């Protein structure tokens, strides 16, 4: 799932679960569950290592995720502490943050995290990978707003 997708899920977790002792493990587990669903991300089809602009594209993805999460929290879940939400969002993205040194710069100690994450990462090419991801995120936000 894109960093934006993980950010939105993390923001919903922060908005709905005020106890960090519950929210942190749930946010971390949400990363695995989200990656188990068919989805597209910047690394689909092995493009990440071949793409000269992958770091810039990833920075845009991360930025969009934080901006959309901020907008969502401001308008849909206005009582949420933004510092707390930021922490939970980072937690929900943590597995991707840990694999970045290996993916982008081939730092060997991070190979283990990359191999671990690949075990549950279900990539699907465009357009269906994007469509499924968008539907899942919209449903999560709608359900969080209803309940």
JOJOGI-V684935 format. One record per helix or strand. SS is the DSSP state (A for helix, B for strand). FROM is the first residue (numbers start at 1). TO is the last residue. Records with the same first field share a line. If there is no record, write none. Layout:
BEGIN
SS = FROM-TO + FROM-TO
END
This chain:
BEGIN
A = 3-16 + 20-36 + 44-50 + 54-76 + 82-105 + 108-118 + 128-146
B = 39-39 + 123-123
END
